[in-house]
Structure formats: structure tokens, C-alpha cells
Amino acid sequence: MIRPYSDDDLGDLLEAWYQASLVAHSFLSDQFLANERREIAERWLPIAETRVYEHQGKVVGFISMLGNEVGAIFVHPLHQRHGIGRALMDHVRESRPYLELGVFEENEAGRRFYDRYGFELVGRTMNEEAGHPELRLRLDLRPA
């Protein structure tokens, strides 16, 4: 079930993020992940529009939007490959003319997901904090 995020979801959301990050972002340092965890809780969740995917009373995935920007989409590894990521993306795309996001170039699983979903490469930058390149992707949803 997809529903709006509530403060009670924080623990499950951060656990899903962390476990998924260990798989998708194994190239990132423990210090970077610790900083990101704090930033998610204190900086990003309060300003983002976040939807969670709840399974058997537990949050197992989420998507956070900042306008048309997919700030984060993560699914706990035990629940991946069950259509949860696609369901979350489908949910937010209904109300937007386009979606944009950044994905680490080394995140092969994430890149495959976005490729299958139809995102196209529009740029490449260096994430200075992480010290790793990011790809900028865009998905146009409505005809020009």
C-alpha cells in the first residue's frame, strides 16, 4: 500500500534506505552514509513530499519528491524485484509533466531500473561530497 509518510515511519524508512544503500552504493564511505542518514531525517524529509510503501505494517520502500525532482527512491533489498519501485514511480508520475533525478554512475542496479523505466541521460556531474560521478536523468511524461 502506498500512502503519505508520517513521522512514525522514520525508523523503517531509514532502515530501508540504509539496507538498499549498502547494496546500491557499496562504493560510498561509512562516513558519507552516516552523514546522508542524518541529512535525510533532519533536512530532506521535512521539506519533501514523501510516499511510503507499506507491507504487512512495515515501511519497505519510499519515494521523496522535491517538485519534479526524485530526491530519493529506495526499496529494502528483501522487497526488491516485486514491483515496489515501479509502483512508487508510477504513483508520483501521474501528477507531473516530467521527472528528473541524479544517480551515481557506479549504481548499476539503479541505472538499470531507470533505463527500463524510460529515463534518458541529460548530463553528468561530480558529486563533490561523495567524490563520485552522478548521471542526470530525465523522463518527459507529457507531450511537448
HELIX and SHEET records of a PDB file:
HELIX    1   1 ASP A    7  ASP A    9  5                                   3    
HELIX    2   2 LEU A   10  ALA A   24  1                                  15    
HELIX    3   3 ASP A   30  GLU A   39  1                                  10    
HELIX    4   4 ILE A   40  TRP A   44  3                                   5    
HELIX    5   5 PRO A   77  HIS A   79  5                                   3    
HELIX    6   6 ILE A   84  ARG A   93  1                                  10    
HELIX    7   7 GLU A  108  TYR A  117  1                                  10    
SHEET    1   A 4 ILE A   2  PRO A   4  0                                        
SHEET    2   A 4 GLU A  49  HIS A  55 -1                                        
SHEET    3   A 4 LYS A  58  LEU A  66 -1                                        
SHEET    4   A 4 GLU A  69  VAL A  75 -1                                        
SHEET    1   B 3 TYR A  98  PHE A 104  0                                        
SHEET    2   B 3 HIS A 132  ASP A 140 -1                                        
SHEET    3   B 3 GLU A 120  ASN A 127 -1                                        
END                                                                             
